[in-house]
């Protein structure tokens, strides 16, 4: 539930001003494919008007392609828009390795991973290619 709280969004700051507590803004970059689910969590979480540490929590969720975040954090590849989130929810843990592939990325992205969800990965190839691999004696691998 702690991760869900971090990966939520507050769509309106008006209740923070009315509550009279200092705002705490957490910027979260989320893969576009899962952004709707995170936004749904955000609406529910925000309705509870949480005040961790006496602060009115406001989590800003941005839908950003994982490659853009990984490139920005690692300072490599094409960086169209610099992204420096407080939290990042990519659609695959493989993006973490990509972001940590440079000294700059390793300094900015923790090696500790916390998965929010798991889904199977299916790799497929045409029957003709599989037959050629079998004939050559090669076995597909990573």
N, CA, C and O atoms as a MOPAC input file, in Angstrom:
PM7 MOZYME 1SCF
protein

 N      0.82200 1    -1.19500 1     0.00000 1
 C      0.00000 1     0.00000 1     0.00000 1
 C      0.85800 1     1.24800 1     0.00000 1
 O      0.44100 1     2.27600 1    -0.53200 1
 N      2.07200 1     1.18500 1     0.59400 1
 C      2.96900 1     2.32800 1     0.58200 1
 C      3.34500 1     2.71500 1    -0.82500 1
 O      3.40400 1     3.90200 1    -1.14800 1
 N      3.60400 1     1.72300 1    -1.68000 1
 C      3.93800 1     2.00600 1    -3.07100 1
 C      2.74700 1     2.63600 1    -3.76800 1
 O      2.90800 1     3.56700 1    -4.55700 1
 N      1.55900 1     2.13800 1    -3.48400 1
 C      0.36500 1     2.71100 1    -4.10000 1
 C      0.21500 1     4.17200 1    -3.69300 1
 O     -0.22400 1     4.99900 1    -4.49200 1
 N      0.57500 1     4.48700 1    -2.46900 1
 C      0.48300 1     5.86800 1    -2.01700 1
 C      1.48000 1     6.74100 1    -2.76000 1
 O      1.15900 1     7.86900 1    -3.13400 1
 N      2.67700 1     6.23300 1    -2.97600 1
 C      3.68200 1     6.98800 1    -3.70600 1
 C      3.26300 1     7.15800 1    -5.14500 1
 O      3.50200 1     8.20300 1    -5.75100 1
 N      2.63700 1     6.13400 1    -5.69500 1
 C      2.25800 1     6.15900 1    -7.10800 1
 C      0.84800 1     6.67500 1    -7.29200 1
 O      0.10100 1     6.16200 1    -8.12500 1
 N      0.48100 1     7.66700 1    -6.53800 1
 C     -0.84700 1     8.23100 1    -6.68400 1
 C     -0.72800 1     9.68500 1    -7.09200 1
 O      0.37100 1    10.23600 1    -7.15900 1
 N     -1.85900 1    10.29800 1    -7.36300 1
 C     -1.81000 1    11.69100 1    -7.79600 1
 C     -2.91100 1    12.48900 1    -7.14000 1
 O     -4.00200 1    11.98300 1    -6.87600 1
 N     -2.61100 1    13.71400 1    -6.88700 1
 C     -3.59800 1    14.63900 1    -6.35900 1
 C     -3.91800 1    15.59700 1    -7.48800 1
 O     -3.04700 1    16.33700 1    -7.94500 1
 N     -5.14200 1    15.59000 1    -7.93200 1
 C     -5.48300 1    16.38900 1    -9.10000 1
 C     -5.83100 1    17.82700 1    -8.74800 1
 O     -5.94600 1    18.65900 1    -9.64800 1
 N     -6.00100 1    18.14300 1    -7.49000 1
 C     -6.35500 1    19.50200 1    -7.11500 1
 C     -5.61700 1    19.90500 1    -5.85300 1
 O     -5.58600 1    19.15700 1    -4.87600 1
 N     -5.02400 1    21.09100 1    -5.87600 1
 C     -4.28800 1    21.56200 1    -4.71100 1
 C     -5.17700 1    22.39800 1    -3.79300 1
 O     -4.72500 1    22.82500 1    -2.73100 1
 N     -6.42100 1    22.63800 1    -4.17400 1
 C     -7.27600 1    23.52900 1    -3.40800 1
 C     -7.54700 1    23.03200 1    -1.99800 1
 O     -7.60900 1    23.83200 1    -1.06500 1
 N     -7.70800 1    21.72500 1    -1.82600 1
 C     -7.98000 1    21.24700 1    -0.47100 1
 C     -6.75600 1    21.37700 1     0.42100 1
 O     -6.89500 1    21.42000 1     1.64300 1
 N     -5.54500 1    21.44000 1    -0.16400 1
 C     -4.33300 1    21.61800 1     0.63700 1
 C     -4.29500 1    23.01000 1     1.25800 1
 O     -3.95900 1    23.17000 1     2.43100 1
 N     -4.64000 1    24.00300 1     0.46300 1
 C     -4.66600 1    25.36100 1     0.97700 1
 C     -5.72600 1    25.49700 1     2.06500 1
 O     -5.50300 1    26.14500 1     3.08800 1
 N     -6.87900 1    24.88100 1     1.83200 1
 C     -7.96600 1    24.94500 1     2.80500 1
 C     -7.60400 1    24.19300 1     4.07900 1
 O     -8.06200 1    24.55700 1     5.16200 1
 N     -6.78600 1    23.14600 1     3.96100 1
 C     -6.42100 1    22.35100 1     5.13400 1
 C     -5.38900 1    23.06700 1     5.99900 1
 O     -5.20000 1    22.70700 1     7.16100 1
 N     -4.71700 1    24.07900 1     5.44200 1
 C     -3.74600 1    24.84000 1     6.21300 1
 C     -2.48500 1    24.06400 1     6.55900 1
 O     -1.87300 1    24.31800 1     7.59600 1
 N     -2.09500 1    23.14600 1     5.73000 1
 C     -0.87000 1    22.41000 1     6.00300 1
 C      0.10100 1    22.58600 1     4.84200 1
 O     -0.32100 1    22.78500 1     3.70300 1
 N      1.41500 1    22.51300 1     5.13000 1
 C      2.39000 1    22.70800 1     4.05800 1
 C      2.33300 1    21.57900 1     3.03100 1
 O      2.28800 1    20.40300 1     3.39100 1
 N      2.33600 1    21.95100 1     1.74500 1
 C      2.26500 1    20.90800 1     0.71600 1
 C      3.58900 1    20.16300 1     0.55200 1
 O      4.66800 1    20.74300 1     0.67500 1
 N      3.48100 1    18.91100 1     0.28100 1
 C      4.62100 1    18.05600 1    -0.02000 1
 C      4.34300 1    17.46900 1    -1.39300 1
 O      3.41300 1    16.68000 1    -1.55600 1
 N      5.15100 1    17.85200 1    -2.38800 1
 C      4.92400 1    17.41900 1    -3.76000 1
 C      5.89600 1    16.30300 1    -4.10700 1
 O      7.10400 1    16.42300 1    -3.90200 1
 N      5.35300 1    15.22600 1    -4.63200 1
 C      6.13600 1    14.08500 1    -5.07800 1
 C      5.87200 1    13.89400 1    -6.56500 1
 O      4.73300 1    13.66800 1    -6.97200 1
 N      6.92400 1    13.98400 1    -7.37600 1
 C      6.78300 1    13.83800 1    -8.82600 1
 C      7.05100 1    12.40200 1    -9.22700 1
 O      8.10400 1    11.84400 1    -8.92000 1
 N      6.08100 1    11.80400 1    -9.92000 1
 C      6.18400 1    10.40600 1   -10.32600 1
 C      6.05500 1    10.30500 1   -11.83900 1
 O      5.09800 1    10.81300 1   -12.42400 1
 N      7.02100 1     9.64800 1   -12.46700 1
 C      6.95700 1     9.37200 1   -13.90100 1
 C      6.42100 1     7.95400 1   -14.05800 1
 O      6.92000 1     7.02500 1   -13.42300 1
 N      5.41700 1     7.78700 1   -14.89600 1
 C      4.74400 1     6.49800 1   -15.06500 1
 C      4.68700 1     6.13800 1   -16.54500 1
 O      4.40300 1     6.99300 1   -17.38400 1
 N      4.95500 1     4.87700 1   -16.86500 1
 C      4.84300 1     4.40600 1   -18.24400 1
 C      3.41400 1     4.62100 1   -18.73600 1
 O      2.46100 1     4.35600 1   -18.00400 1
 N      3.25900 1     5.10000 1   -19.97300 1
 C      1.91400 1     5.38200 1   -20.49800 1
 C      0.94500 1     4.19900 1   -20.41000 1
 O     -0.25200 1     4.39800 1   -20.20200 1
 N      1.44600 1     2.98000 1   -20.56700 1
 C      0.54900 1     1.81800 1   -20.55400 1
 C     -0.09200 1     1.56500 1   -19.19700 1
 O     -1.14200 1     0.92700 1   -19.11400 1
 N      0.53100 1     2.06000 1   -18.13600 1
 C     -0.03300 1     1.83800 1   -16.79900 1
 C     -0.50200 1     3.12700 1   -16.13300 1
 O     -0.99300 1     3.10600 1   -15.00400 1
 N     -0.35200 1     4.23500 1   -16.82700 1
 C     -0.76600 1     5.52300 1   -16.25900 1
 C     -2.24000 1     5.55900 1   -15.85200 1
 O     -2.54700 1     6.10600 1   -14.79300 1
 N     -3.16800 1     5.00300 1   -16.64100 1
 C     -4.57300 1     5.04300 1   -16.21100 1
 C     -4.80400 1     4.33600 1   -14.86000 1
 O     -5.59300 1     4.80600 1   -14.04100 1
 N     -4.12900 1     3.23200 1   -14.63800 1
 C     -4.28900 1     2.51900 1   -13.36100 1
 C     -3.74700 1     3.36100 1   -12.20700 1
 O     -4.35300 1     3.41600 1   -11.13700 1
 N     -2.61600 1     4.00900 1   -12.42200 1
 C     -2.03000 1     4.85100 1   -11.38300 1
 C     -2.93400 1     6.04600 1   -11.11000 1
 O     -3.10500 1     6.44200 1    -9.95700 1
 N     -3.50600 1     6.61600 1   -12.14700 1
 C     -4.43300 1     7.72700 1   -11.95000 1
 C     -5.65700 1     7.29900 1   -11.14100 1
 O     -6.15900 1     8.06200 1   -10.31600 1
 N     -6.12900 1     6.09200 1   -11.37900 1
 C     -7.26600 1     5.57200 1   -10.62400 1
 C     -6.92300 1     5.46300 1    -9.14500 1
 O     -7.72300 1     5.82900 1    -8.28400 1
 N     -5.74900 1     4.96400 1    -8.86200 1
 C     -5.28400 1     4.87700 1    -7.47300 1
 C     -5.18500 1     6.28000 1    -6.88700 1
 O     -5.51100 1     6.50500 1    -5.72100 1
 N     -4.73500 1     7.21000 1    -7.70400 1
 C     -4.56100 1     8.58800 1    -7.25300 1
 C     -5.86400 1     9.20500 1    -6.78300 1
 O     -5.91200 1     9.85300 1    -5.73800 1
 N     -6.89800 1     9.00700 1    -7.54200 1
 C     -8.19500 1     9.59100 1    -7.19300 1
 C     -8.66200 1     9.05900 1    -5.83600 1
 O     -9.12600 1     9.81900 1    -4.98600 1
 N     -8.53500 1     7.75100 1    -5.64700 1
 C     -8.95200 1     7.13400 1    -4.38400 1
 C     -8.10200 1     7.63100 1    -3.22000 1
 O     -8.62000 1     7.96700 1    -2.15500 1
 N     -6.80500 1     7.67300 1    -3.43600 1
 C     -5.87900 1     8.10600 1    -2.38300 1
 C     -6.10400 1     9.57200 1    -2.02900 1
 O     -6.14100 1     9.93400 1    -0.85300 1
 N     -6.25000 1    10.40000 1    -3.03500 1
 C     -6.43200 1    11.82200 1    -2.79700 1
 C     -7.72300 1    12.10700 1    -2.04400 1
 O     -7.78700 1    13.04800 1    -1.25300 1
 N     -8.73300 1    11.31700 1    -2.28100 1
 C    -10.00800 1    11.51600 1    -1.59500 1
 C     -9.86900 1    11.35200 1    -0.07800 1
 O    -10.66300 1    11.90000 1     0.68700 1
 N     -8.85600 1    10.59600 1     0.35000 1
 C     -8.62200 1    10.38700 1     1.78600 1
 C     -7.92300 1    11.57900 1     2.43200 1
 O     -7.84100 1    11.65600 1     3.65800 1
 N     -7.41600 1    12.51500 1     1.61600 1
 C     -6.70500 1    13.70000 1     2.09500 1
 C     -5.61600 1    13.33400 1     3.11500 1
 O     -5.67700 1    13.75500 1     4.27000 1
 N     -4.63100 1    12.55800 1     2.68700 1
 C     -3.57200 1    12.11600 1     3.59700 1
 C     -2.67300 1    13.27400 1     4.03700 1
 O     -2.47900 1    14.24100 1     3.30100 1
 N     -2.12800 1    13.15600 1     5.25300 1
 C     -1.22900 1    14.17400 1     5.79300 1
 C     -0.00800 1    13.49300 1     6.43000 1
 O      0.17100 1    13.57500 1     7.64500 1
 N      0.83300 1    12.82300 1     5.62700 1
 C      2.01600 1    12.19100 1     6.21300 1
 C      2.96600 1    13.24500 1     6.76900 1
 O      3.29000 1    14.21400 1     6.08300 1
 N      3.40600 1    13.06100 1     7.99200 1
 C      4.32000 1    14.00900 1     8.62500 1
 C      3.74500 1    15.40200 1     8.78400 1
 O      4.49600 1    16.36700 1     8.92600 1
 N      2.41900 1    15.52500 1     8.76300 1
 C      1.80000 1    16.83000 1     8.90800 1
 C      1.75400 1    17.64600 1     7.63000 1
 O      1.33700 1    18.80400 1     7.64900 1
 N      2.17400 1    17.06500 1     6.53100 1
 C      2.15700 1    17.73700 1     5.23300 1
 C      0.96600 1    17.25000 1     4.42000 1
 O      0.55700 1    16.09300 1     4.52200 1
 N      0.42100 1    18.14200 1     3.61800 1
 C     -0.60900 1    17.73200 1     2.67000 1
 C      0.11100 1    17.17300 1     1.45400 1
 O      0.80600 1    17.89700 1     0.74200 1
 N     -0.06200 1    15.88900 1     1.22700 1
 C      0.63800 1    15.21800 1     0.14600 1
 C     -0.01000 1    15.52600 1    -1.19100 1
 O     -1.22700 1    15.42400 1    -1.34400 1
 N      0.80400 1    15.89700 1    -2.14500 1
 C      0.34200 1    16.08200 1    -3.51900 1
 C      1.33000 1    15.35100 1    -4.41700 1
 O      2.49900 1    15.72500 1    -4.50600 1
 N      0.85100 1    14.31300 1    -5.07700 1
 C      1.69100 1    13.52900 1    -5.96100 1
 C      1.29200 1    13.85900 1    -7.38900 1
 O      0.14800 1    13.65800 1    -7.79700 1
 N      2.25600 1    14.36700 1    -8.13500 1
 C      2.01900 1    14.69600 1    -9.54200 1
 C      2.49200 1    13.53500 1   -10.39700 1
 O      3.67400 1    13.19100 1   -10.38700 1
 N      1.58000 1    12.93600 1   -11.13100 1
 C      1.89200 1    11.80000 1   -11.99400 1
 C      1.96600 1    12.27800 1   -13.43500 1
 O      1.04400 1    12.91800 1   -13.93900 1
 N      3.07900 1    11.95500 1   -14.09200 1
 C      3.25200 1    12.27700 1   -15.51100 1
 C      3.40900 1    10.99600 1   -16.29500 1
 O      4.17600 1    10.11400 1   -15.91000 1
 N      2.69100 1    10.89200 1   -17.38600 1
 C      2.81900 1     9.75700 1   -18.28800 1
 C      4.02500 1    10.02800 1   -19.18700 1
 O      4.00400 1    10.94200 1   -20.01100 1
 N      5.08600 1     9.21400 1   -19.01600 1
 C      6.32700 1     9.41000 1   -19.76500 1
 C      6.82600 1     8.05300 1   -20.24200 1
 O      6.80100 1     7.07900 1   -19.49000 1
 N      7.27500 1     7.98900 1   -21.48600 1
 C      7.81800 1     6.74000 1   -22.02100 1
 C      9.04600 1     6.32800 1   -21.21100 1
 O      9.90700 1     7.16300 1   -20.92900 1
 N      9.13900 1     5.04100 1   -20.83000 1
 C     10.26600 1     4.57700 1   -20.02900 1
 C     11.62100 1     4.86600 1   -20.66900 1
 O     12.58100 1     5.15800 1   -19.95600 1
 N     11.72200 1     4.79100 1   -21.99300 1
 C     13.00200 1     5.07000 1   -22.66100 1
 C     13.44200 1     6.51500 1   -22.42800 1
 O     14.62900 1     6.78900 1   -22.25400 1
 N     12.47700 1     7.43500 1   -22.42600 1
 C     12.80800 1     8.84300 1   -22.18000 1
 C     13.34400 1     9.04000 1   -20.76600 1
 O     14.31500 1     9.76900 1   -20.56100 1
 N     12.71100 1     8.38900 1   -19.79500 1
 C     13.16300 1     8.52700 1   -18.40500 1
 C     14.54000 1     7.87200 1   -18.24700 1
 O     15.43600 1     8.45600 1   -17.63800 1
 N     14.70900 1     6.67400 1   -18.78700 1
 C     15.99800 1     5.97100 1   -18.67700 1
 C     17.11400 1     6.79300 1   -19.31400 1
 O     18.19200 1     6.92300 1   -18.73300 1
 N     16.87100 1     7.34900 1   -20.49800 1
 C     17.88400 1     8.17400 1   -21.15900 1
 C     18.20700 1     9.41800 1   -20.34400 1
 O     19.37100 1     9.79100 1   -20.20200 1
 N     17.18400 1    10.05000 1   -19.81500 1
 C     17.39100 1    11.26400 1   -19.03400 1
 C     18.16300 1    10.97200 1   -17.74800 1
 O     19.10000 1    11.69400 1   -17.40700 1
 N     17.77400 1     9.92500 1   -17.04000 1
 C     18.45000 1     9.59700 1   -15.78500 1
 C     19.88900 1     9.13700 1   -15.99700 1
 O     20.76100 1     9.42200 1   -15.17700 1
 N     20.13700 1     8.42600 1   -17.09600 1
 C     21.49000 1     7.92200 1   -17.37300 1
 C     22.34200 1     8.94000 1   -18.11800 1
 O     23.55500 1     8.77800 1   -18.24500 1
 N     21.69200 1     9.98700 1   -18.60600 1
 C     22.37100 1    11.02200 1   -19.38500 1
 C     22.99400 1    10.46500 1   -20.66800 1
 O     24.09700 1    10.84900 1   -21.05600 1
 N     22.27000 1     9.56300 1   -21.31200 1
 C     22.73900 1     8.99200 1   -22.57800 1
 C     21.57500 1     8.90100 1   -23.55400 1
 O     20.41800 1     9.05600 1   -23.16600 1
 N     21.88300 1     8.65200 1   -24.81000 1
 C     20.84200 1     8.53800 1   -25.82300 1
 C     20.23500 1     9.88700 1   -26.13600 1
 O     20.78900 1    10.93100 1   -25.78800 1
 N     19.10400 1     9.85600 1   -26.78900 1
 C     18.40500 1    11.08400 1   -27.16100 1
 C     17.55500 1    11.53200 1   -25.98000 1
 O     16.66700 1    10.80900 1   -25.52900 1
 N     17.83600 1    12.71700 1   -25.49300 1
 C     17.08000 1    13.26200 1   -24.36600 1
 C     16.22900 1    14.40400 1   -24.89900 1
 O     16.70900 1    15.52200 1   -25.08800 1
 N     14.95300 1    14.10200 1   -25.13800 1
 C     14.05100 1    15.10800 1   -25.68600 1
 C     13.58000 1    16.07400 1   -24.61100 1
 O     13.52300 1    17.28200 1   -24.84000 1
 N     13.24600 1    15.55600 1   -23.45600 1
 C     12.81600 1    16.37500 1   -22.32400 1
 C     13.46900 1    15.81900 1   -21.07400 1
 O     13.22800 1    14.66200 1   -20.72900 1
 N     14.29100 1    16.60400 1   -20.38200 1
 C     14.88400 1    16.09000 1   -19.14500 1
 C     13.79700 1    15.71700 1   -18.13500 1
 O     12.87400 1    16.49200 1   -17.88200 1
 N     13.92300 1    14.53100 1   -17.57200 1
 C     12.96300 1    14.03500 1   -16.59500 1
 C     13.73600 1    13.65200 1   -15.34200 1
 O     14.68400 1    12.87000 1   -15.41500 1
 N     13.34900 1    14.18700 1   -14.20700 1
 C     14.00800 1    13.85600 1   -12.94900 1
 C     12.94000 1    13.61400 1   -11.87600 1
 O     12.74000 1    14.44300 1   -10.98900 1
 N     12.26500 1    12.47700 1   -11.96900 1
 C     11.17400 1    12.20300 1   -11.02300 1
 C     11.69500 1    11.79700 1    -9.64600 1
 O     12.83200 1    11.35000 1    -9.49600 1
 N     10.83900 1    11.96300 1    -8.65800 1
 C     11.13700 1    11.45500 1    -7.31800 1
 C     10.90800 1     9.95300 1    -7.27900 1
 O     11.55900 1     9.23900 1    -6.51600 1
 N      9.99000 1     9.47800 1    -8.09400 1
 C      9.68900 1     8.04900 1    -8.20800 1
 C      9.40700 1     7.74900 1    -9.67100 1
 O      8.92400 1     8.60400 1   -10.41400 1
 N      9.71600 1     6.52300 1   -10.07000 1
 C      9.54900 1     6.12900 1   -11.46500 1
 C      8.89600 1     4.76500 1   -11.50100 1
 O      9.33800 1     3.84600 1   -10.81100 1
 N      7.84500 1     4.62200 1   -12.29900 1
 C      7.17600 1     3.34000 1   -12.47300 1
 C      7.23500 1     2.99200 1   -13.96400 1
 O      6.33000 1     3.33600 1   -14.72400 1
 N      8.31400 1     2.30200 1   -14.37600 1
 C      8.38300 1     1.87600 1   -15.78200 1
 C      7.52400 1     0.64000 1   -15.98900 1
 O      7.01000 1     0.07100 1   -15.02600 1
 N      7.36600 1     0.22500 1   -17.23500 1
 C      6.55000 1    -0.95300 1   -17.51700 1
 C      7.34800 1    -2.25000 1   -17.46600 1
 O      6.78700 1    -3.32800 1   -17.66300 1
 N      8.65100 1    -2.16000 1   -17.20400 1
 C      9.48600 1    -3.34900 1   -17.08800 1
 C     10.70300 1    -3.01900 1   -16.22900 1
 O     11.22800 1    -1.90700 1   -16.29200 1
 N     11.14800 1    -3.97600 1   -15.43500 1
 C     12.33200 1    -3.76400 1   -14.61000 1
 C     13.60000 1    -3.67100 1   -15.45500 1
 O     14.63600 1    -3.22800 1   -14.96000 1
 N     13.53400 1    -4.08100 1   -16.71700 1
 C     14.69000 1    -3.96700 1   -17.60500 1
 C     15.09900 1    -2.51000 1   -17.81700 1
 O     16.26800 1    -2.23000 1   -18.08200 1
 N     14.15900 1    -1.59300 1   -17.70600 1
 C     14.48300 1    -0.16900 1   -17.86100 1
 C     15.38200 1     0.31800 1   -16.73200 1
 O     16.15500 1     1.25800 1   -16.92000 1
 N     15.29100 1    -0.30400 1   -15.57300 1
 C     16.14600 1     0.07500 1   -14.44400 1
 C     17.60400 1    -0.16800 1   -14.81400 1
 O     18.46000 1     0.68300 1   -14.57600 1
 N     17.88800 1    -1.34200 1   -15.40200 1
 C     19.24800 1    -1.65000 1   -15.84000 1
 C     19.72500 1    -0.63600 1   -16.87100 1
 O     20.87600 1    -0.19900 1   -16.83200 1
 N     18.84500 1    -0.26200 1   -17.79200 1
 C     19.21000 1     0.72300 1   -18.81400 1
 C     19.55500 1     2.06100 1   -18.17300 1
 O     20.54200 1     2.69400 1   -18.54800 1
 N     18.75800 1     2.48900 1   -17.22200 1
 C     19.00900 1     3.76500 1   -16.55500 1
 C     20.29800 1     3.72900 1   -15.73900 1
 O     20.99000 1     4.74200 1   -15.63200 1
 N     20.62500 1     2.57500 1   -15.16200 1
 C     21.83000 1     2.43900 1   -14.33100 1
 C     23.08100 1     2.09600 1   -15.13600 1
 O     24.12800 1     1.83500 1   -14.54200 1
 N     23.00800 1     2.08800 1   -16.45600 1
 C     24.12100 1     1.64200 1   -17.29300 1
 C     25.28600 1     2.63400 1   -17.36700 1
 O     26.33100 1     2.30600 1   -17.92900 1
 N     25.13100 1     3.81500 1   -16.82100 1
 C     26.20800 1     4.80300 1   -16.79900 1
 C     26.46500 1     5.21300 1   -15.35100 1
 O     25.60700 1     5.01100 1   -14.49200 1
 N     27.63100 1     5.78200 1   -15.07200 1
 C     27.87500 1     6.26300 1   -13.70100 1
 C     26.82900 1     7.28100 1   -13.23900 1
 O     26.41600 1     7.26800 1   -12.07900 1
 N     26.40300 1     8.16600 1   -14.15100 1
 C     25.37800 1     9.16200 1   -13.78900 1
 C     24.07200 1     8.48100 1   -13.42400 1
 O     23.42600 1     8.85700 1   -12.44700 1
 N     23.67700 1     7.47800 1   -14.20400 1
 C     22.44000 1     6.76000 1   -13.92800 1
 C     22.52500 1     5.93900 1   -12.66000 1
 O     21.56800 1     5.88100 1   -11.88700 1
 N     23.67900 1     5.29500 1   -12.43600 1
 C     23.85500 1     4.48500 1   -11.22600 1
 C     23.76900 1     5.35300 1    -9.96700 1
 O     23.31400 1     4.90000 1    -8.91700 1
 N     24.20900 1     6.59700 1   -10.08900 1
 C     24.14300 1     7.50700 1    -8.93900 1
 C     22.72400 1     8.00300 1    -8.68900 1
 O     22.38700 1     8.37200 1    -7.56400 1
 N     21.89100 1     8.01500 1    -9.72600 1
 C     20.55000 1     8.57300 1    -9.60000 1
 C     19.45600 1     7.53500 1    -9.40400 1
 O     18.37400 1     7.86300 1    -8.92000 1
 N     19.72700 1     6.26700 1    -9.77900 1
 C     18.71100 1     5.21800 1    -9.70800 1
 C     19.18100 1     4.12400 1    -8.77000 1
 O     20.25500 1     3.55300 1    -8.95900 1
 N     18.38900 1     3.83800 1    -7.77200 1
 C     18.71600 1     2.81400 1    -6.78300 1
 C     18.75900 1     1.43200 1    -7.41300 1
 O     17.98400 1     1.11600 1    -8.31500 1
 N     19.67800 1     0.61700 1    -6.92100 1
 C     19.77300 1    -0.76400 1    -7.41200 1
 C     18.66300 1    -1.61800 1    -6.82400 1
 O     18.36900 1    -2.69200 1    -7.34800 1
 N     18.04900 1    -1.16600 1    -5.75700 1
 C     16.96900 1    -1.90800 1    -5.12200 1
 C     15.70500 1    -1.74000 1    -5.94500 1
 O     15.26700 1    -0.62000 1    -6.21200 1
 N     15.13000 1    -2.84900 1    -6.34000 1
 C     13.90800 1    -2.81100 1    -7.14400 1
 C     12.72700 1    -3.25200 1    -6.29600 1
 O     12.83500 1    -4.15600 1    -5.46600 1
 N     11.61600 1    -2.60500 1    -6.51900 1
 C     10.38000 1    -3.00000 1    -5.86200 1
 C      9.32800 1    -3.13100 1    -6.94600 1
 O      8.85400 1    -2.12500 1    -7.47300 1
 N      8.95800 1    -4.34800 1    -7.28200 1
 C      7.96600 1    -4.55300 1    -8.32900 1
 C      6.56600 1    -4.31100 1    -7.79600 1
 O      6.21600 1    -4.73200 1    -6.69300 1
 N      5.77800 1    -3.62800 1    -8.60100 1
 C      4.37900 1    -3.38300 1    -8.25800 1
 C      3.48300 1    -4.47300 1    -8.81600 1
 O      2.43200 1    -4.78000 1    -8.25300 1
 N      3.91000 1    -5.05500 1    -9.93000 1
 C      3.11400 1    -6.09900 1   -10.57200 1
 C      4.03600 1    -6.91800 1   -11.46500 1
 O      5.12400 1    -6.47200 1   -11.83200 1
 N      3.59600 1    -8.09700 1   -11.80300 1
 C      4.36900 1    -8.96400 1   -12.68000 1
 C      3.44700 1    -9.44300 1   -13.79400 1
 O      2.26100 1    -9.69100 1   -13.57800 1
 N      4.01400 1    -9.56600 1   -14.97900 1
 C      3.26100 1   -10.12400 1   -16.10000 1
 C      4.21400 1   -10.97800 1   -16.92300 1
 O      5.41400 1   -10.70700 1   -16.97200 1
 N      3.68400 1   -12.00500 1   -17.56600 1
 C      4.56100 1   -12.88100 1   -18.34500 1
 C      5.05900 1   -12.18500 1   -19.60900 1
 O      4.37800 1   -11.34200 1   -20.19200 1
 N      6.25600 1   -12.56300 1   -20.00400 1
 C      6.81800 1   -12.08300 1   -21.25400 1
 C      6.85400 1   -13.26700 1   -22.20500 1
 O      7.38500 1   -14.32500 1   -21.86600 1
 N      6.30100 1   -13.09700 1   -23.37400 1
 C      6.26800 1   -14.17500 1   -24.35600 1
 C      7.11300 1   -13.75200 1   -25.55400 1
 O      6.88400 1   -12.71200 1   -26.17100 1
 N      8.09200 1   -14.59000 1   -25.86000 1
 C      8.91300 1   -14.35300 1   -27.03900 1
 C      8.51100 1   -15.36200 1   -28.10000 1
 O      8.38900 1   -16.55300 1   -27.81400 1
 N      8.30800 1   -14.90000 1   -29.29800 1
 C      7.87900 1   -15.78900 1   -30.37800 1
 C      8.67600 1   -15.48200 1   -31.62600 1
 O      9.19900 1   -14.38000 1   -31.79700 1
 N      8.76100 1   -16.47800 1   -32.49900 1
 C      9.39000 1   -16.28500 1   -33.78300 1
 C      8.68600 1   -17.16500 1   -34.80000 1
 O      8.05000 1   -18.15600 1   -34.44100 1
 N      8.80200 1   -16.80000 1   -36.06900 1
 C      8.12300 1   -17.59200 1   -37.10200 1
 C      8.63500 1   -19.03300 1   -37.13300 1
 O      9.80200 1   -19.30100 1   -36.84500 1
 N      7.75200 1   -19.93400 1   -37.48300 1
 C      8.08400 1   -21.36000 1   -37.54500 1
 C      9.30500 1   -21.61200 1   -38.43200 1
 O     10.13700 1   -22.46300 1   -38.11900 1
 N      9.41100 1   -20.86900 1   -39.54200 1
 C     10.54700 1   -21.06200 1   -40.45400 1
 C     11.87000 1   -20.70700 1   -39.78800 1
 O     12.87200 1   -21.39200 1   -39.99000 1
 N     11.87800 1   -19.65100 1   -39.00200 1
 C     13.10000 1   -19.24800 1   -38.29300 1
 C     13.43200 1   -20.27700 1   -37.21600 1
 O     14.60100 1   -20.61700 1   -37.02800 1
 N     12.43000 1   -20.77200 1   -36.51500 1
 C     12.65200 1   -21.79700 1   -35.48800 1
 C     13.24100 1   -23.05100 1   -36.12000 1
 O     14.13500 1   -23.67500 1   -35.54700 1
 N     12.74700 1   -23.42400 1   -37.29700 1
 C     13.26200 1   -24.61000 1   -37.99200 1
 C     14.72400 1   -24.40700 1   -38.38400 1
 O     15.53100 1   -25.32600 1   -38.24600 1
 N     15.06900 1   -23.23200 1   -38.86500 1
 C     16.45300 1   -22.93500 1   -39.23900 1
 C     17.36900 1   -23.00200 1   -38.01900 1
 O     18.47700 1   -23.53300 1   -38.09600 1
 N     16.90700 1   -22.46800 1   -36.90600 1
 C     17.70300 1   -22.53500 1   -35.67800 1
 C     17.92000 1   -23.98000 1   -35.25500 1
 O     19.02500 1   -24.36100 1   -34.86800 1
 N     16.87300 1   -24.77900 1   -35.32900 1
 C     16.96300 1   -26.19100 1   -34.94000 1
 C     17.95700 1   -26.93100 1   -35.83300 1
 O     18.75100 1   -27.73200 1   -35.34000 1
 N     17.92300 1   -26.67400 1   -37.13600 1
 C     18.83900 1   -27.32700 1   -38.07500 1
 C     20.28700 1   -26.92800 1   -37.82100 1
 O     21.19700 1   -27.74300 1   -37.97400 1
 N     20.49900 1   -25.66600 1   -37.43000 1
 C     21.86400 1   -25.18400 1   -37.21700 1
 C     22.44200 1   -25.65300 1   -35.88700 1
 O     23.64200 1   -25.52300 1   -35.64200 1
 N     21.58400 1   -26.19600 1   -35.03400 1
 C     22.03400 1   -26.62600 1   -33.70600 1
 C     22.09700 1   -25.49100 1   -32.68400 1
 O     22.46300 1   -25.70700 1   -31.52800 1
 N     21.74100 1   -24.28900 1   -33.11500 1
 C     21.74500 1   -23.14800 1   -32.19500 1
 C     20.46800 1   -23.14300 1   -31.36700 1
 O     19.38200 1   -23.45000 1   -31.86100 1
 N     20.62300 1   -22.79100 1   -30.10500 1
 C     19.46100 1   -22.66200 1   -29.23000 1
 C     19.26200 1   -21.16700 1   -28.92400 1
 O     20.20900 1   -20.47200 1   -28.55800 1
 N     18.03900 1   -20.69100 1   -29.07600 1
 C     17.79900 1   -19.28100 1   -28.75600 1
 C     18.11200 1   -19.00400 1   -27.28800 1
 O     17.87100 1   -19.84100 1   -26.41800 1
 N     18.65100 1   -17.81800 1   -27.03100 1
 C     18.93400 1   -17.42000 1   -25.65600 1
 C     18.89300 1   -15.90500 1   -25.58100 1
 O     18.73200 1   -15.22800 1   -26.59600 1
 N     19.03300 1   -15.39600 1   -24.41900 1
 C     19.07000 1   -13.94900 1   -24.22800 1
 C     20.37400 1   -13.43800 1   -24.75600 1
 O     20.63300 1   -12.23500 1   -24.70300 1

